[in-house]
Amino acid sequence: MHYKKQLKHTYSPHYTENKTWFSEKEIIFRSGGKARAIKLSSRFQVIALIITLLACIWGARAYHVYNKSDRIIYKKDMELVRTKDAYEELMGDFMAIQRNIDEVLDSNQTKEIEIYKKKASIVEDKIKQISAEKGWDDKKVNEKIELNEALLQRDLATAERDSLQEQLNEKEEEVKNIKKEVMDVFSKVEAIASGEVSKIKSSFSKINEALKAQGLYFNPLANSKKRSSKGGTLDKESSINLKDQTIIDKISDIYKAVEDVEYYREIAHGIPFGKPVWSYWVTSKFGARNDPFTHKITGHKGIDLASRTGNKIRSMAKGRVTKVEHSNRGYGNLVVIDHGNGFLTKYAHLSKIYVKEGDFLGSEVAIGEVGSTGRSTGPHLHYEILYQGRPVNPMPFMQAKIS
């Protein structure tokens, strides 16, 4: 009896296996009455977890760098504005001093002459008083007074000349210092503008690498937005009247550099630089690839950017929406934008569309959301860039983000 009791307490019908975190697992797919099992080894699970963590870290860092670069570019733009304001203020002071030097000197001369005249009047009164007491001849006294007055006027003229020359030398030194400061400001403005032009030209060179692979080339100086103004010279109708050719030449250089910045930025705003989605990872590159449905090598006209459903998709350049449709060719919900100068962009598999045909868009405007419509294996954006009707690799455009 005691033995049976003991068996009752020790026997358990349940068996629990202690499993590790990454134990081997199976995924079973059922289709058409058939079942297919895919084994996930522990090593595969660990590698997948590591890749996922690295992708998250890389995405966070990319987001941080993107925001930081925007802040740096905004700070540089504000520095350019402040430098321009400082130049205008210094130039105003320079011109004011140049116009008012004669008036300043004239006012100082009048004040000093009045002081000398008062002193001379006191001396004259004393001489007349003494001559009256001594009974001197008024004629001789008057001659002496006239002579002394002439000598006094000569001394005053000499002193005034020396004083004016000293003041003039001081003003010339002040003008030289102001000119030096103005030239320093001009040099900084020109350097900032030239630096902006160099960055934009570098971006054009980067995208031309992708275009040359397709036998194409984009020349920003030979397009439909070519400038009509000559630029680079000081306007003759300007209210600033300068005689210093050095300053005139420097201002002309600045005008040209600033016009170049404005021109190249205008062109760049019509080219799809940058990333159309904030967070993504590339699942299929441009060019030949293994088709996920037929498993055959086929051409891929764009790039697939996997992302979460609902993430915003942006047009990275200004343009006009030329097509909004649900495509029967596998694109699903599709948006096409014409940016001018031969550039088109296509955005496929969208879950939502915010725009309609005929809309004119600015840069970085949301046009829809990531989805998985059409011929798709999961939520992603199929992104295409076409130049002169031919597909080109979008990756250099995405890497060449500019302000």
C-alpha positions as CSV (number, residue, x, y, z in Angstrom):
1,M,0.0,0.0,0.0
2,H,2.8,2.3,0.8
3,Y,4.5,1.5,-2.5
4,K,1.4,2.4,-4.5
5,K,1.1,5.7,-2.7
6,Q,4.7,6.5,-3.6
7,L,4.1,5.7,-7.3
8,K,1.1,8.0,-7.3
9,H,3.2,10.9,-6.2
10,T,6.2,10.3,-8.5
11,Y,4.6,9.4,-11.8
12,S,3.9,12.2,-14.3
13,P,2.3,11.7,-17.8
14,H,3.8,15.0,-19.1
15,Y,7.2,15.4,-20.6
16,T,8.8,18.8,-21.1
17,E,11.8,19.2,-23.3
18,N,14.2,22.1,-22.5
19,K,14.6,24.0,-25.8
20,T,17.3,26.5,-26.5
21,W,16.5,30.0,-28.0
22,F,17.8,29.1,-31.4
23,S,16.8,25.4,-31.6
24,E,16.1,24.0,-35.1
25,K,12.6,25.0,-36.4
26,E,10.4,24.1,-39.3
27,I,8.1,26.3,-41.4
28,I,5.4,24.3,-43.2
29,F,3.7,25.7,-46.4
30,R,0.5,24.1,-47.7
31,S,-0.6,24.6,-51.3
32,G,-2.8,22.5,-53.6
33,G,-3.1,19.7,-51.0
34,K,0.7,19.4,-50.7
35,A,2.8,20.4,-47.8
36,R,6.4,21.6,-48.0
37,A,8.6,22.1,-44.9
38,I,11.6,24.4,-44.7
39,K,14.1,23.9,-41.9
40,L,15.6,26.8,-40.1
41,S,18.9,25.8,-38.5
42,S,20.2,27.5,-35.4
43,R,23.0,29.0,-37.3
44,F,20.6,30.5,-39.9
45,Q,18.5,32.0,-37.1
46,V,21.5,33.6,-35.4
47,I,22.7,35.1,-38.7
48,A,19.2,36.4,-39.5
49,L,19.0,38.0,-36.0
50,I,22.5,39.6,-36.4
51,I,21.6,40.9,-39.9
52,T,18.3,42.4,-38.6
53,L,20.1,44.1,-35.7
54,L,22.8,45.5,-38.0
55,A,20.1,46.8,-40.4
56,C,18.3,48.5,-37.5
57,I,21.6,50.1,-36.4
58,W,22.5,51.1,-39.9
59,G,19.0,52.6,-40.5
60,A,19.2,54.6,-37.2
61,R,22.6,55.9,-38.1
62,A,21.5,56.8,-41.6
63,Y,18.6,58.7,-40.2
64,H,20.9,60.5,-37.8
65,V,23.4,61.4,-40.5
66,Y,20.6,62.6,-42.9
67,N,19.2,64.9,-40.2
68,K,22.7,66.1,-39.2
69,S,23.6,66.9,-42.9
70,D,20.4,68.9,-43.3
71,R,21.2,70.9,-40.2
72,I,24.7,71.6,-41.4
73,I,23.5,72.7,-44.8
74,Y,20.9,74.9,-43.2
75,K,23.5,76.4,-40.9
76,K,25.7,77.1,-43.9
77,D,22.8,78.8,-45.7
78,M,22.2,81.0,-42.7
79,E,25.9,81.8,-42.5
80,L,25.8,82.9,-46.2
81,V,22.9,85.3,-45.4
82,R,24.6,86.7,-42.4
83,T,27.8,87.2,-44.3
84,K,26.0,89.1,-47.1
85,D,24.2,91.3,-44.5
86,A,27.6,92.1,-42.9
87,Y,29.1,93.0,-46.3
88,E,26.2,95.4,-47.1
89,E,26.6,97.0,-43.7
90,L,30.3,97.5,-44.1
91,M,29.9,98.8,-47.6
92,G,27.3,101.3,-46.4
93,D,29.8,102.6,-43.7
94,F,32.6,102.7,-46.3
95,M,30.5,104.8,-48.7
96,A,29.2,107.1,-45.9
97,I,32.8,107.9,-44.7
98,Q,33.9,108.5,-48.3
99,R,31.0,110.9,-48.9
100,N,31.3,112.8,-45.6
101,I,35.0,113.3,-45.1
102,D,34.9,116.9,-46.5
103,E,31.9,117.8,-44.3
104,V,33.7,116.4,-41.2
105,L,36.8,118.4,-41.9
106,D,34.9,121.6,-42.7
107,S,33.1,121.4,-39.4
108,N,36.3,120.9,-37.4
109,Q,38.0,123.8,-39.3
110,T,35.2,126.3,-38.4
111,K,35.3,125.4,-34.7
112,E,39.1,125.9,-34.5
113,I,39.0,129.3,-36.3
114,E,36.4,130.6,-33.9
115,I,38.7,129.7,-31.0
116,Y,41.6,131.5,-32.6
117,K,39.5,134.6,-33.4
118,K,38.3,134.9,-29.7
119,K,42.0,134.8,-28.5
120,A,43.0,137.4,-31.1
121,S,40.1,139.7,-30.0
122,I,41.3,139.6,-26.4
123,V,44.9,140.5,-27.4
124,E,43.6,143.3,-29.7
125,D,41.6,144.9,-26.8
126,K,44.6,144.8,-24.5
127,I,46.9,146.5,-27.1
128,K,44.3,149.2,-27.7
129,Q,44.0,149.8,-23.9
130,I,47.7,150.1,-23.4
131,S,48.1,152.4,-26.4
132,A,45.5,154.7,-25.0
133,E,47.1,154.9,-21.6
134,K,50.6,155.6,-23.1
135,G,49.4,158.0,-25.7
136,W,50.8,156.1,-28.6
137,D,50.0,156.9,-32.2
138,D,46.9,155.1,-33.2
139,K,48.1,154.8,-36.8
140,K,51.3,153.0,-35.8
141,V,49.3,150.8,-33.4
142,N,46.9,149.9,-36.1
143,E,49.7,149.0,-38.4
144,K,51.2,146.8,-35.8
145,I,47.8,145.2,-35.2
146,E,47.3,144.5,-38.9
147,L,50.8,143.1,-39.1
148,N,50.3,140.9,-36.1
149,E,46.9,139.8,-37.4
150,A,48.5,138.9,-40.8
151,L,51.1,136.9,-39.0
152,L,48.5,135.3,-36.8
153,Q,46.4,134.3,-39.9
154,R,49.5,132.9,-41.5
155,D,50.2,130.8,-38.4
156,L,46.6,129.7,-38.2
157,A,46.6,128.7,-41.8
158,T,49.8,126.7,-41.3
159,A,48.4,125.0,-38.2
160,E,45.1,124.3,-39.9
161,R,46.9,122.8,-42.9
162,D,48.9,120.5,-40.6
163,S,45.8,119.6,-38.6
164,L,43.8,118.9,-41.8
165,Q,46.7,116.8,-43.2
166,E,46.8,114.8,-40.0
167,Q,43.1,114.2,-40.0
168,L,43.1,113.3,-43.7
169,N,45.9,110.7,-43.0
170,E,43.7,109.2,-40.2
171,K,40.7,109.0,-42.4
172,E,42.7,107.4,-45.2
173,E,43.9,104.8,-42.7
174,E,40.4,104.2,-41.5
175,V,39.2,103.8,-45.1
176,K,42.1,101.3,-45.7
177,N,41.0,99.2,-42.7
178,I,37.4,99.2,-43.8
179,K,38.4,98.3,-47.3
180,K,40.4,95.4,-45.9
181,E,37.5,94.2,-43.8
182,V,35.1,94.5,-46.8
183,M,37.5,92.5,-49.0
184,D,37.7,89.8,-46.2
185,V,33.9,89.6,-46.2
186,F,33.8,89.4,-50.0
187,S,36.4,86.6,-50.0
188,K,34.3,84.6,-47.5
189,V,31.1,85.1,-49.5
190,E,32.8,84.1,-52.7
191,A,34.4,81.0,-51.0
192,I,31.0,79.9,-49.6
193,A,29.3,80.3,-53.0
194,S,32.1,78.5,-54.8
195,G,31.9,75.7,-52.3
196,E,28.2,75.2,-52.9
197,V,28.8,75.2,-56.7
198,S,31.5,72.5,-56.2
199,K,29.2,70.3,-54.2
200,I,26.4,70.5,-56.7
201,K,28.8,69.8,-59.6
202,S,30.1,66.8,-57.7
203,S,26.6,65.5,-57.5
204,F,26.1,65.9,-61.2
205,S,29.4,64.0,-61.8
206,K,28.1,61.2,-59.6
207,I,24.8,60.7,-61.5
208,N,26.7,61.0,-64.9
209,E,28.5,57.8,-63.9
210,A,25.2,56.0,-64.0
211,L,24.1,57.7,-67.2
212,K,27.4,56.9,-69.0
213,A,26.8,53.2,-68.3
214,Q,23.7,53.6,-70.5
215,G,25.5,55.7,-73.1
216,L,24.0,58.9,-71.8
217,Y,25.2,62.2,-70.4
218,F,23.6,65.2,-68.6
219,N,25.1,68.6,-69.1
220,P,23.6,71.1,-66.6
221,L,24.9,74.1,-68.8
222,A,23.0,72.9,-71.9
223,N,19.4,72.4,-70.9
224,S,15.9,74.1,-71.1
225,K,16.7,76.2,-68.0
226,K,19.7,78.0,-69.4
227,R,20.3,81.4,-68.0
228,S,19.3,84.5,-70.0
229,S,21.2,87.0,-67.8
230,K,24.9,87.7,-68.5
231,G,25.8,88.0,-64.8
232,G,29.2,88.5,-63.2
233,T,29.3,92.3,-63.5
234,L,28.4,95.2,-61.3
235,D,25.1,96.8,-62.4
236,K,25.8,100.3,-63.9
237,E,22.4,101.5,-62.6
238,S,23.4,100.5,-59.0
239,S,23.2,103.3,-56.4
240,I,26.7,102.3,-55.3
241,N,29.3,104.6,-57.0
242,L,32.7,102.9,-56.6
243,K,36.1,104.1,-58.0
244,D,38.2,101.2,-56.5
245,Q,38.7,98.7,-59.3
246,T,39.8,96.0,-56.9
247,I,36.4,96.2,-55.1
248,I,34.5,96.4,-58.4
249,D,36.3,93.2,-59.6
250,K,35.7,91.4,-56.3
251,I,32.0,92.3,-56.3
252,S,31.7,91.1,-59.9
253,D,33.3,87.7,-58.9
254,I,30.8,87.4,-56.0
255,Y,27.8,88.2,-58.3
256,K,29.0,85.5,-60.7
257,A,29.5,82.9,-57.9
258,V,26.1,83.6,-56.3
259,E,24.4,83.4,-59.7
260,D,26.1,80.1,-60.3
261,V,24.8,78.8,-57.0
262,E,21.2,79.9,-57.8
263,Y,21.4,78.5,-61.3
264,Y,22.8,75.1,-60.3
265,R,20.4,74.8,-57.5
266,E,17.5,75.5,-59.8
267,I,18.7,72.7,-62.1
268,A,19.3,70.4,-59.2
269,H,15.7,70.9,-57.9
270,G,14.5,69.2,-61.2
271,I,16.7,66.1,-60.8
272,P,15.6,63.3,-58.4
273,F,18.6,63.5,-55.9
274,G,18.1,61.6,-52.6
275,K,16.1,58.8,-51.0
276,P,12.4,58.5,-51.8
277,V,11.8,56.6,-48.5
278,W,13.3,57.3,-45.1
279,S,13.8,53.7,-43.9
280,Y,14.5,50.9,-46.3
281,W,16.8,48.1,-47.3
282,V,17.7,47.0,-50.9
283,T,16.1,43.7,-51.8
284,S,16.7,43.8,-55.6
285,K,19.3,46.0,-57.4
286,F,19.2,47.6,-60.9
287,G,20.1,45.4,-63.8
288,A,20.1,41.6,-64.2
289,R,18.6,39.6,-61.3
290,N,16.9,36.3,-60.4
291,D,13.2,36.8,-60.8
292,P,11.4,35.9,-57.5
293,F,8.5,34.3,-59.3
294,T,10.0,32.6,-62.4
295,H,13.5,32.1,-60.8
296,K,15.0,33.1,-64.2
297,I,17.6,35.8,-64.9
298,T,15.8,38.8,-66.1
299,G,16.4,42.6,-66.4
300,H,15.3,44.8,-63.6
301,K,14.6,48.4,-64.7
302,G,14.7,49.9,-61.2
303,I,15.6,49.1,-57.6
304,D,13.4,47.5,-54.9
305,L,13.5,49.2,-51.5
306,A,11.8,47.1,-48.8
307,S,10.1,49.1,-46.2
308,R,7.1,49.0,-43.8
309,T,3.6,49.2,-45.2
310,G,2.4,52.8,-44.8
311,N,5.8,54.5,-44.8
312,K,5.7,57.8,-46.8
313,I,7.1,57.9,-50.3
314,R,8.4,61.3,-51.5
315,S,9.1,62.8,-54.9
316,M,12.8,64.0,-54.6
317,A,12.5,66.7,-57.3
318,K,9.8,69.1,-58.5
319,G,7.8,68.0,-61.5
320,R,4.3,67.2,-62.9
321,V,2.4,64.0,-62.3
322,T,1.8,62.4,-65.7
323,K,0.3,59.0,-64.7
324,V,-1.7,57.6,-61.7
325,E,-3.1,54.1,-62.3
326,H,-3.3,50.5,-61.2
327,S,-1.1,48.8,-63.7
328,N,-1.8,45.4,-65.2
329,R,1.9,45.0,-66.0
330,G,2.8,44.0,-62.4
331,Y,3.5,47.6,-61.1
332,G,0.3,47.6,-59.0
333,N,-0.6,51.1,-57.9
334,L,1.8,53.3,-59.9
335,V,2.7,57.0,-60.0
336,V,4.9,58.6,-62.8
337,I,6.4,62.1,-62.5
338,D,8.0,64.2,-65.3
339,H,10.8,66.4,-63.8
340,G,11.8,68.1,-67.1
341,N,15.2,68.0,-68.9
342,G,14.5,64.4,-69.8
343,F,14.1,62.9,-66.3
344,L,11.1,60.7,-65.2
345,T,10.6,58.8,-62.0
346,K,8.3,55.8,-61.4
347,Y,6.9,54.6,-58.0
348,A,5.2,51.2,-58.0
349,H,3.3,48.8,-55.6
350,L,1.9,51.7,-53.5
351,S,-0.7,51.0,-50.9
352,K,-2.1,54.6,-51.0
353,I,-1.7,57.4,-53.5
354,Y,-1.9,61.1,-52.5
355,V,-1.6,62.8,-55.9
356,K,-3.5,62.9,-59.2
357,E,-2.6,63.3,-62.8
358,G,-1.7,66.9,-63.7
359,D,-0.5,67.9,-60.2
360,F,2.6,70.1,-60.1
361,L,4.8,69.1,-57.1
362,G,7.7,70.7,-55.3
363,S,10.7,68.8,-54.0
364,E,10.3,66.3,-51.2
365,V,6.5,66.1,-51.4
366,A,4.7,63.0,-50.2
367,I,3.0,61.2,-53.1
368,G,1.8,58.0,-51.3
369,E,2.6,55.1,-49.0
370,V,4.7,51.9,-49.3
371,G,2.6,48.8,-50.1
372,S,2.6,45.4,-51.9
373,T,0.1,45.8,-54.7
374,G,0.6,44.2,-58.1
375,R,3.4,41.6,-58.7
376,S,5.0,41.8,-55.3
377,T,6.3,39.4,-52.7
378,G,6.1,41.8,-49.8
379,P,5.8,45.5,-48.9
380,H,8.4,47.5,-50.8
381,L,8.8,50.4,-53.3
382,H,9.9,49.7,-56.8
383,Y,11.7,52.9,-57.8
384,E,12.7,53.7,-61.4
385,I,14.6,56.7,-62.9
386,L,14.5,57.3,-66.6
387,Y,16.6,59.7,-68.6
388,Q,15.6,60.4,-72.2
389,G,13.3,57.4,-72.0
390,R,16.0,54.9,-70.9
391,P,16.1,53.4,-67.4
392,V,19.2,54.2,-65.4
393,N,20.6,53.0,-62.0
394,P,18.8,55.0,-59.2
395,M,21.5,54.2,-56.6
396,P,23.9,57.1,-57.6
397,F,21.0,59.5,-57.5
398,M,20.1,58.3,-54.0
399,Q,23.6,58.7,-52.8
400,A,24.1,62.2,-54.3
401,K,21.7,64.0,-51.9
402,I,22.2,67.8,-52.0
403,S,20.5,70.8,-50.3
